[in-house]
């Protein structure tokens, strides 16, 4: 933790010394550096001495949990590093404030000129004094460092724990001491004794994956010692890998077990030859316990030496990381679940009740069962708590344990957390800081992954350099690494993104690491516990003003859902703030002016605040990277000053239903990458210049052909990805040309496309006039929509297509001629089409839904993609399959549909083609069939005992309405 904090401070000091702080024009560096004139030597000395200290932090970090004095010394160092960041923030704030004041209107300029010299002097003096004070504190820390005799190390990206810090494992286990793992053992035994499909690629690898302390080694031991496994293999070998993957030590261990004597060679080549000789032709089970290696080149020599084993040989790996399992070329992963509270109690009482009398058991049992719930299913926690309770014999002592947080218990630091420290120590310095920060969230709460990464960015944990989007990608990589090491669980993905949770024990460990650095303040009585806060989340009630005296250095503040109508005045003084969430508060535009001078602010959430307008001063927040205005449905326009936010990457306008347009100069937002705008149905004033936003990746919805919005504006936006909904008004030939200009075929990252034609849906008088003209144009040129649709051909990689309210008389050819990756197709309210295109040709189509096609009368073999009345078009040497992957088929509300040409008899006698094989083979089966809005079909199929039902009986889910 200290290494990460010091590294961040050094990075900022380095920027400071080189004069490369963000947003300082080269011509102004000389002027701005005057703010710290006279303390240049102190700044250089701070940087030099912190670098020297960082070189010994590897040793200090390892000793901090064993030596209290070193823990205190590291805390002082971390606090100083935070303060260095804060002073540099103040300097940066002063610069940005002055830059903003450069734009004041002439009438305010006189007053500004009168006051600014005094403000400059005050800022200069204040910052200089603070820097000198930091230097004095650092001198004392350096002096204290000499007492501890730290060794200089190289704190690399990965720091593996030494072998001496880990307990080695053996294959021996007492099954009577194990609780709740019988099902896991049976599943694992089944995997191990199962015959392999083939041995060409060597022995199958099975991996047990889970966090530290969940019982991976125990389950491996149970399976290893099962009689069925013993009888299945000629040889069984157990190797505890633990340490850095040492090929020589592993090979030596294998030879020693197989030859029953220690080999007298140390060269890897010679050892591997011995391994091959000893294992050749034998059906063996090799257990590699506690593997951490993520380098395939280190595993490959061992793997190659055992390829000669007999058929059915297996390798069983236990690891905390799915990445390791992949490196080992695992074919089956067994993920261990958590124990029940009952099993935790049974495991805990085996230890806790040892030596106690029966009457004590009765007295302590109820409290003990409640304590077991604190284990949250982790066997190691049950053992640690059992060991702690072994020496506590009264109800009062057990109640004290029950009321304590696990991270505060003496046994946790000694026996439980070292196991988690192994995974933690393997992380890079930056990832350590990112993980420990997660203690800020309440236990068992959902963590919004996107917001978490935004917080990391705001706190500087991900660095400061890189092009737009680099920090988000880095943050996602960090999160994935933590996820692969089981620090997070319970993942849920929906339209809003991904959320997850932390296991309670992992959360306790994060709290143990960070202690008082961050808090989620559900209870204002915690004020006295807070000393150095950088983050504060408060979602129930507003923190008191007394609290804010302790958190003037906040970088992350969430007051979401605190029912604020006004923003407290003290928030304006939080000049270090990077991240501010005021969502779900009934705020006024005037209230927002309070925060418009927080010049370091990078992320601002104002979701569902009932805002009708945004103050123009928001344009002063020139460091803003993300502005979330979603859910402010009454907001009709955005201030033009938003276009001053040149660093803005995300502008969220979802559910701003009455927003009518975008600012005229929106093209100035040259870094804008995400413009989520779903359900902005009135957003029709899209200015010319929108097409210059070539970095745009997210655009949920685009309304075209009304107002100033034109489809041609999409031409250059080829980075658009994910989902796009086009709401199109076709008035004449000009709109057809615009559809061609959009060049959707070049937008290969769009996977989900919805096309809605809106002619005839005008709401205002002016819109009604335009729509009437459009309807007249359509009457004169009935194929206008058909021509537009033909021009909107998407990229062949499209996965999902939905077409609504299309009034063309035929569907475009590209649906079946180019969309060979299409998985889902929905067609609704296409009232003029008499039939459907040959959709049976689509090789990947899994879901087809057709509704409200008023003129659809029949479906024939052309719909299936079979031309003619016979099979002459099909080569005699091949079988053509139509709808090969269809799983969901839905037709509804097609009132004129009377016939679907029956060719099942022809199919049965002609092997040249196969129609919907899912109707006959459940292995690739049609799983859902809905019949609605057709009286004839409903009557025909409603009786499950009737003749009609037999043709549908094999489909699992049939719904007749």
N, C-alpha and C positions, 0 to 999 in steps of 0.2 A: 504493500500500500504506500509506504513512504517513498519508494522508488518512483512510483507513478506520479505522486504529487510533486516531488522534487523535479522530475523530468518535465512536467508541464510548466512549472515556474521557470526552469532554465530555457525552455523553448521561447517563452515570452520575453525573458531577459535578452535572449539572443536577437529576437526581432527588434527589441528596444535599442540595443547597442548598435545594430546595423541600420537603424532608422527605417525599417521596413514595416512598421505597423500599418494595419489595413487602412485604406482610404486616405492616406496622406499624399497629396500631390507632391511630386519631386521638388517643385519650386517652393514649397512651404516648409520643407523639413527644417531648414535653418531657423525659421521663425518659431516653429513649434518646440524645437529642442531647447529653446530658452526657458521653458517651463522647469527644466531640471538643471539649469546652468549652475555650476558650482558643486555639483554632486556627481560629476562624471566618474571620478575615481571610485566613489562608493558603489556605483552601479557596476563597474567592471570588477570590483573586488567581490561583490555579491555573487556575480556569475562565476568567477574563478573558484571561490570557496565552496559554493554549492556543487560545482563539478567534482571537486576533490572529495566532498562528503559522499556524493552519489557512488563513487568508486568502492566504498566500503559497505554499501547498504545491503549487498547480498548476504554478507556475514551478519549484519545487524538484524535483518529480517528473520533469519533463522534462529537467532537467539532471543528475539523479543518476547516469545511466549514462555521462555524459561527464566529470564532475568528481568525482574520488575524495573530495575533502574534503566535498563536499555529500552524497555517499553516507554517509560516516561521521557527518555531522551528523544526517541522517535516521534512521540506526540508533539514535543516542542518543535522539532524540525518540520513536521507536517503543518503545524499552525503557522510557523514563520513562512513556509512556502505559500500557503494560502494568502497570507498578508502581502507577500511580494506580488502575487497576481492582482490583489485588490488595488495596490498603489498604482500598478501599471494600468489597471482599468480606469482609475481616476484620471490619470494623465490622458488616456485615450478619450475619456468622456469630455475632458476640457477641450480637446481638439475638435471633437465632433460638435460640441456646443458652439464653438467659435465658427465652424464651417456653416452651421445652420444659421447663425446670426448674420452671416454674410449675405443672406437672402432676405433680410427684413425689408419691408416696404420703406420708401423714403421718409414718410411721416414719422416712422419709429426710429429712423437712423440716428437722429440727433441724440435722443435719450440713450441709445446704445453706445454712442461714442463717448458720452459723458461717464457712463458706468463701467465700460469694459476695461479701461486701464487699471482701475482699482481691483476689479475681479481678477485680472491677469496677475497682478502682484500677489493677491491673496492665494491664488491657485499655485503660483510658483513657490511661495514660502511654505505652504502646507505640504506640498508634495516633496519638496527638498527635505523638510524636517522629518517626514515619515521615512524617507529613504535612509537618512542618517541613523534614525532609530532602529531600522531593520538591520543595518550593518553592525550596530552595537550588539544587538541580540544574537546575530549570527556568530560574532566573535566569541561570545560565551558558549554557544553550542559547539563550536570548533574546539574550544579549550576543553570542554567536558568530554568530547570524543576521545581525546588522548588517553583517558582513564581505562577505556575498554579494550584497547589493543586489537581493534578490528583488523582483519586481513583484507587486502585489496583483492577484489574479484571482478569478473566480467559478468555483469547482469544481462544475460542474453534473453532472446525471445522466449526460450523454453528452459526452465530450471528444474531438472528432475531431482527428486529427493534422493539422498544417498541411501545405499543398501542398509546402512545401520539405522536409518530412520524408519525402516519398514520391517514389519514382522513377516518372515518367510512362512510359507504354508507347507503342509504335508497332506498326504492322501487320507490320513487317519481321522476318523470322526466317530462320535458316540451318538447313534441315532436317537437314543432316549432323551438327549439334551436338545433336540431340534423340534420346533413347533411350526405347524402351518405350511410345510413345504412338501407334503406327500404328492400333491397334484403336479407340482413343478418337477419333482423327481421322476414321476411316471412319464411325463411328457418328454423329458430329456432322455430317459432310458429308451423310449420308443424311437427317438431320432437316432440314437447311437447304434442300436442293434438292427435297424432297418437296412435292407440290402441297398447298395448304391446303384444308380442307373447305369453307370459305366465308370471305369477306372482310368480312362485315357488321360484325364487331367489330374490324376493323383488322388490321394485320399480326400474325402469330403470334409469340409471344415464347418463345425457347428460352434456358434458363439453364444455365450451367456452375457447379456449386456445390462448394466444397471449402475446406479450411483454407489459410491462407497458406503459400506455398512448395510447393504440390503440383503446380503447373503449369497452372493454369486459363488464364492468358494465353497460354502456349505452345501449348496445344491450339487455342485460338481463332485464333491466328496461322496455325497449320498449315492449319486448315480455310479460313480467309479467303483464303489464297494458293493453294488447290487449284484446278486448271484447271476442274474441273466447277463449282465455285462461281463462278469468274470468268465462265464462259459462261452461267450461269443468271440472273445479275442484270444489269440495266442500269446500276446504280450501286452501288458499295460504299463505306461510310463507316465510318471507325474513329475513335472518340472515347474518350480516356482520361478517365474521370470522376473517379476517385480522391477528391478533396477533397469537402467539403460539396457536396451536389447543387446546382450553380449553373446554373439554367435558361438564363440569358443566355449563359454561356460555352459551354454545350452547343449551343444554337441557333446561335451564332456559328460554332462549329466545323463544324456540318453545312453551313451556307451556304458557308463558305470552301472546303470540299471539293467541293461540287456546282458552285459558280460559279467555282472555281479563282482566287478572289481574296478578299481580306479585306473584309468588309462595313464600310461607314463609318457604321453605325448601332449604337446601344447599347441602345435600348429593346426590351424583350422582345416587345411586340406587333408591332413592325415586323419584328423578326427572324423571328418565327414565321410571319408572312405570306410572307416570303422563302422560308422552309423549304417552306411549302405550295406556292408557285409553282414551286419548283425540283424538287419531288418528285412533283408531280401526274401520275398515270398511269404512272409508272415503277415497274418491279419492282426494289426496292432491298433491300440488306442493310445494316442499321445495327448496328454492334458498339459496345456500351457496356461498356468494360472497367473492372473494379474499382469496382463500385457499392456504396455503403454506405447509401443513402437508404432509410428505412423509412416515409416520409410520402408517401402516394399523391397528395396534393394538389400536391406539387412535380413529380411525374412527369406528371400529367394534362395540363398545357398542351402539353408536348412530344408526348405521345401523340396528342392531338387534332389537332396540326398535321400529322401524317404519316399520318392515316387515309385520305388521298386517293391513297396509293401504289397501284401496279398489283397485280393478283392474284399471289399467291405471294410477296409481300414478307415479309421476316423481320427480327426484332430478336434479336440474340444478346447476352446479358448474362453477364458473369462476376462472381461475388460469393462472399463467404465465408459468407453467411447465407441460409438457406432463407426466412427472414422477408422479406428483400429480394426474393427470387424471387417470393414470393406477392404482394407489393405491386406488382410489375411485371406481374402477371397472366400469369404463366408457364403455358404449356400443356404443356411438356415440360422436365423437369430431367435434366441429365446429370451424374451424380455421379462425380467422378474417383476411381479407385482408386489404390493405392500401387504404386510400381515394384517389380520383383523385385530381389533382391540383385545378380543378374547385371547388370541394367540400371543399377543404382546404381554398380556398379564401372566399367562402360563409360563412364558419364557422368563419374565421378570421375577416371578415368585420363586422359581427354582433357585435363584441366587439370593434374593432378599430374605427368604424365610429360613435359609440354612442356619441351624443352631438355635432357632427360636421355638418357643413352646406353642402347643396347639391353641391355648387360649389367646396368645398374642396374634396368632394367625387370624382368629375370628375378629379381634379388635381392629386389626390393620387392613383387613381385606377390602372394605368399601373404599377407604382412601386410596389403597393400592390400585384398585381398578380404575379410579379416576386419574391417577398418575400415569397409568399405562396408556391412557388416551393421548398423553403428551408425546408419546413415541411416534404417533402418526404412521404406524405400520412399519417402522424401521427397526429391524432386529438388533442392530448394534446399539441403538438408543435404549432399547429394553434391557440389554445386558449392562450398559453403563449405569442406567438408573437403578437396576437391581443391585449392582455393586455398591452404589452410593447408599442405598437403603439397608444393605446388609449390616452397617454399623450404626443404624438409627433404630431404636427400639420402642419409641413412644409415638402415640398418635399425633402429639404436637409436632414432633420432628418430621413426621411424614406429611403433615399438613403444610409445614413450611416449604417442603420440596414441591408440593402441589401448587402452592401459590407463586412460586418463583418461575421466572423464565429460564428455559434450559441453558441459555448462553450465560446466565449468571451463576450457575451451579459449579462448584469447584471440580467435580468429576468431568464435566463437559470439556473444560480446557485441557485436561490431562489425557482423557481416554477417548472422547468422542470426536472432537474437532481435528485432532491430528490426522484422522482418516480422511476428512474432507480437505485438510490442508494439502494432502498429496495431490489432489486434483487441482486445487487452487494454485499451488506452487508451480504447476506446469504451465500456467497461463502467462502470457506476456504481461509486462507492467501495466499497459493500458487496459488490457482485458480484466486484470485484477481490480482496477479502479471501477470499471464498468459493472462488474459483478457486485462488489461490496456496496455500491450505490443502491442496489435494489432493495436494501434493507428499509428504504424509505416507505415502501408500500406496506399497507396493513397485511397481516397474515391472512392467507386464503383469499386474497382479493385478486380480481382479474387484472392483468397487466396488459395494457394496450402496447403492442410491440412498436408500432410506429411512434407513439408518444415517448416511449422509453428511449428510443434512438434519438429523438429530438432533444430530450433532456441531456443525454450524453454529449450531444453536439454543443448545447448551450453551456455546459460546464467545461468545455474544452477537453473532454476526455479522448476525443477522436482526433486531436490535432487541429490545426487551423489552415493548412495549405490544401491545394488541389482545386480542380475545376468543379463547377456546379454539379452536384450529385455524387462527387467522390466520397464525401463524408457519410452520406446515407448508405452508400454501398459498403463502406468500411464498417459502419455500425451494424449493418445486416450480417456481414461476415463475422464480426465479433459475437453477435447474438447466436448465429448458427454454431459457432465453436462452443459457446456455453451450453447451447441446447444439446449438442452431440455428447457433451460430458455430463449430461443429466442434471444440470443445475436448474432447468425449468421442466415443467410437465403440464399436462392437461391443456393441450393446444386446441384452439378452436379458430376456424377461418370462416369469415362471412363477407358480406359486401363491404363492410367497413375495414376489413383487414384481419390481422391475426391477433389473438390474445392468448395469454398463458398464465400459469400460476407457478409459485415456488412451493416446494415441500416445506412444511413447517420447520423441520430440522435444518434444512438448507437456509431458510430465512433466519433462524437463530444464529447460524454460523456467520451470515452476512452482518447481522447486528453485532456479533462478537468482534468482527473485524473493524467495523466502522464506529461503533459505540456512539458518541455524541455528535458525529459530524452531520447527520441528516435525521430528520424526523417527519413522520406523518402525524400531524397534530390533530387527532380526533378529540383530545382532552386538553383544554387550555391550562389545566393544573400542572402540566409538564413544563411550564415556563422555567422553573428553577433548575431543571435538568439540562437546559439548552445552553451551550457555551459558544460553540463555533458552528453555526448552521450555514449551509450553502443552499439548502433546499427545504421548502416547507409546503406540504400539501394539506389543505384544510377544506373538507367537503361538507361539513355539517354546520359549523358556525364560525363566525369571523373571529380570528385571534385578537386578543386584547392589545392595546397600544403598548402596554408594558412588555409584551412579547417582542414587539418589533425593535425595542432597544437592544435585544440580543442578536437580531438577525439583520443588521444594516448591511451586511455583506452578502445577502441572498443573491443567488444567481437563478434559482428556479422557484417560482411562487405559483401555487394553484389555489384560487379561491372559488373554485367551481361549485355552483349550487348553494352559495352562502346567502342568497336572497338580498343581494346588494342593489340598491337604487343609485347610490353614490359610491365612488371609490374613495376609501379613506385617504386623507391628505398625505399620510406618512408614506404611502406607496410611491409617491413622486420622488422621495428621497432615496429610493433603492437604486442607486445609479449603476450598480453592478449587474442588475437584472438582465438576463438573457432570454428567459422563458417566462411567460405570464399567461395563465389560463383564467379567464373571467367568464367562462361559459355558464349558461343557465342562470344568469342574474338579470333582473329587469332594469338594465342600465339606460341612461339617457345619453344623447350625443354630448351634452355638456359635461357629463361625468367622465367621458373618455378623454377630454382635454387634460385631465390630471396626469395621464400616462404618456402624453405626446412629447415629453422631454426626456424620456428614458432612452437616451441615444444609443445605448449598448444593446437594446432589445433586438433579439433576432427572431423570436417565435411568439406570436400573439394569437390566442384563441378567444374568439368572441361568438361562439356558437349559441344559437337560440337565446339571444339577449333581448329580443323584441325591438331591435333597433330599426328606426325608420330612415335614418341617415347616418353617415360617418363624417366626423369633422375633418375639414381640410388639413388640419395640423398633423394628421396621421402621416402625411407625406414627409414630415421631419424625421421620422424613424428610419433613417437612411441605411441602417444595418439590417433591417427586417428581411428575413429570408422566407418566412411563412406567415401568412395572414389568413385566418380561418373565420369567415363570416357566414358560414352555413347556417341555415335554419332561420335567418332573419327575413321572414317571408314578406314583411311590409316594406322593406327597403326597395326604393324604386330606382335609385341611381347611385353611382360611386363618384367620389370627388376626383377631379382631374389630377389633384396632387398625388394620388396613388402612383401615377406614372413617374414620380421622382424616385421611387423605390427600386433603384437599378439592381440591387442585390436580390430582389424578390424572386423566389423559385417556385413557390406554391401560393396560389390565390384560390381559396375554396369558397365557391358560391353555391353549393348544393342547397336545394330547397329554398332558394331566394325567389319565390314564385312570382313576385311583382316587379322584379328587376327588369327594366326595359332595355338597357343597353350597357355597353362597355365604354370607358373613357376614350376620347378621340385619339389620344397619344399612347395608346396601350402598346404600340410597337416599340416604345422606348424601354419596355420591360424585357431587355435583351436576354436575361437569364431565366425567364419564366419557363418552367418545365411542366408544371401541373396546374390545370385549370378545371378542377372537378365542378361540374355545373348541372348535374342531374336535376330534373324537375324545375328548370328555369324556363317555363313555357312561354313567357312574355319577353324573353331576351331576343329581340329582333333588330336592335340597332348595333350591328357589328361594324365598326369603322373600317374604312380602307386602310390598309397597313397591317391588319390582323395577320395577313399571309406572311409577314416578316418574322413572326414568332416561330422560327424554324426549329428551335430547341424544344418545342412543346411536345410532351409525351402523353399527357392525359387531357382529354376533352370528352366529357360524357355525352354531350348533346350539342347539336348544331341545328338551329332553325334557319331555313334558307328560303328565299323567294318572296319574302315580305319584309318591309322596312328596308334597312340598308344592308341586310345580310345576304351574301351571295355564296353559292356553293364553290365558286372558283377560288374563294379565299383559302380553301383547303389544299390547293395545288402543291405548295411547297412544304406542307406539314407532314413529311414522310416519316417522322419519328413517332407519330401517334401510335399508341399501343393499347391493348386491352379491348375495352368496349367503346363503341361509338353508336349513338342514336341520331339518325338524320330525320328531321321533321321538315318536309318539303312542300312548298306551294308551287305549282306549275301554272304559269299564266300564259306562256307563249313560247315561241322558238328561242327566245333569249335565255329562258331557263333551261332549255335542253342543251344549249351551248355551255351554260354554267356547269351542268352535270358532267359534260365531257372535260371541262377544265379541272374538275376536282381530282381527276386521275386517281381514283381509289385503288386501282390495280397496283399502284406503286407503294401502297401502304401495307407492307408485309407484316408489320407488328400488330395490326388490328385482327383480333381473333373472333370477336363477337360484334356483329353488325345488325342493327335494326333500322329498317326503312319504313317511314310512315308518310303517306301522302295526306295533306290536310285541306285540300280544296273543299269549299263549302262549309267551313267551320269558323267563319269570321265571327267576332264577338262584338266589336264596336261598329258604329255606323260606317266609319271610314274603311275598316277592314271588310265590312259586308259589301261595300261598293267594289273594292278590289276583288273580292271573291266572286261577285256576280260577273265582273269582267272576265275573270279566269274561267268561270263555267261557260260563258259564251265562247271563249277561245277554244275550250275543249269540245264544244259542240261543233265548231267549224273544223277543228283538227283533232278528231277523237283519239289519235295515236300519240298525242303529246306525252302522256304519261308512259306509254310503251317505249317511246324514243328515249325519255329520260331514264327509265329503268335500264334499258339496254346500255346506256352510257355509264351507269354506276357499277360497272363490273368490278368486283373486289379482287384482292390478291388470291391466288389459288390456295394459299395456306389457311384461308378462313375456316373456322370450326363451327360457327353457329350463325344462322341467318334467319331473321324474322321479317316478314313483309305484311304490312297492315294498310287497309284502306286504299289499296291499289285499284284504280279504275281502268287500267289497260285491258285490252281484249285478249292478250296472250302474255305468257311469262317469257322473260329473256332467255336466249339460248345459253348464256354463260352458266346458268344454274347447273345444267347437266354436262356441259362441255368442258368445264375447267375446275369446278369445285370438288376435286377428288379427295380432299381431306375433311369435307363437311361432315359433322357428326349430328347436328341438330338443325331441323328446318321447321319453321312455324309459318303458316299462311292463314291470315284472318281478314275477313271483310273485303275480299276481292270479288266484288259483285258482278263484274262483267265477263269474267273468264268462264268459258264453257267446259274446259277440261284442265287437267294438270299435266305438266311436262313429264317426260320419261324419267321419273325419279328413281326407278329401279336400277338405273345405271350407276348411281352414286355408291361407290364401294365401301365407304366408311360410315354411311348414315345409320345412326342408332335410334334416333327419335324423330318422328314425323307427326305433326299436329296440323289438322285442317279444320277450320271453323268458319261459319257464316259465309259460305260461297253459294249465293242465292241461285246462280244459274248453272251450277254443276249438275248435270243430269246422269252421266254414266262414266265409269272408268273401264277402259279396255286394255288390251295388251300393250298399246303404246305407252300407257302410264307405267307399265312394268319394264319398258325398254325393249319390247319384242315387236319388231315391225312385221307387217304382213299378216296373212291368215294362216301361214304355215311356218315351218321352221327352216325354210330354204336359206335364210340369211345367216344361219349359225353354222360355222365350220363343223363338218362331221367328226373331226378328231378332237373336239373340245366340248366341255360342258360350261355353259354360261349361267352364272348364278345371279339372280336379281334380288335386290335388298338383302345382301348376304349377312349384314350385321344388325339389321333392324331389331330393336328390343321393345320400343314403345311406339304404338300406332294409335292415333286418336282422330276420329272424325266426329264433328258435332255441328248441328244446325245447318244442314244442307238440305233445304226442304224439297228441292226438285230431283234430288239424287234418287234414282230408281233402280239402277243396275250396276253391278261390278261383274264384268265378263268373266265367266267361270271357265278356267282352262286347266283345272286340276286333273281332269280325266286325260287331257292331252299331255300334261306333264308326266302323268303316271306311265303313259305308253311311249314317251319320247325321252330318251336319256340325254338329249342334247342340251337341255336347259333345266334349271332348278329355280323355283320361285319361292322366296321366303323360306329357306330351309328351316328357319326357326319354328315354322308351323308344324314341323314333323320331328325335329330333333331338339330336345330340351337343353342339350349342352350349349347350343348357341341360340337360345329360345327367345321368341316373342314373350315378353313377361307381362305386358299390360295391354288390354284392349278396351277402349271406351266406345260405347254406342249411345249417342244421344241425339235428340231432335229429329228422329226418323220414326214415324209411327209404324211403317211397314217392318223395318228391321227390329224395332222393339217388340212388336207382336210376334215376329218370327222366332226371336231368341229368348224371350222372357221365360218360357217354360223349360226348365232344366231337364225335364223328362221327355221333351219333344224331339222330333227328328232333326230340327235345325241345330240343336245344342251340341250334338255329337261332333260337329266340325270345329267346335270351339273348346271342347272339354279339356284339351291338353294344355291350354293357356292358363297360367297360374292365377291371373287377376283379370277377370272380365266384368265390366260395369255396363249395365243396360239401364238407360234412364227413360 
